[in-house]
C-alpha cells in the first residue's frame, strides 16, 4: 500500500509540466517491486504481464543494438528507442496520448494477469 501511495503521489505531482524525474533508481525499484509481487503470487512468469509496457518499451533498444552488432542486421534502423520516443516523434502522438495508450495496454495486460492467477 505504501508503494502504491508513493506512486500515486508521484503521478499526481508529475502531471504536465513535469517537475520530478523518476530516473533509473525509481524505475528499477518499481521493476523490483513488480518482480517480488510476481514471485509471491506463485506465478514467476506473471512478471511478463505485470511489466509488459516496461519490457516492450525498454527491450526494443536492446534488440535493435543486438541485431545490428551481433547479426549485422539493421532491421530496426528507422525505429527510435525507447519506443515512447518513436511514437511521439515519428507518429506525432502527444505526451498525453502516449501515456493514455500505454496505460490502456498495461490495463489489458493486468486484466489478463488477474484472470490467469485466479
C-alpha positions, 0 to 999 in steps of 0.5 A: 500500500505504501508503494502504491501511495508513493506512486500515486503521489508521484503521478499526481505531482508529475502531471504536465509540466513535469517537475520530478524525474523518476530516473533509473533508481525509481524505475528499477525499484518499481521493476523490483517491486513488480518482480517480488509481487510476481514471485509471491503470487506463485506465478514467476512468469506473471512478471511478463504481464505485470511489466509488459509496457516496461519490457516492450518499451525498454527491450526494443533498444536492446534488440535493435543494438543486438541485431545490428552488432551481433547479426549485422542486421539493421532491421530496426534502423528507422525505429527510435528507442525507447519506443515512447520516443518513436511514437511521439516523434515519428507518429506525432502522438502527444505526451498525453496520448502516449501515456493514455495508450500505454496505460490502456495496454498495461490495463489489458495486460493486468486484466489478463494477469488477474484472470490467469492467477485466479 
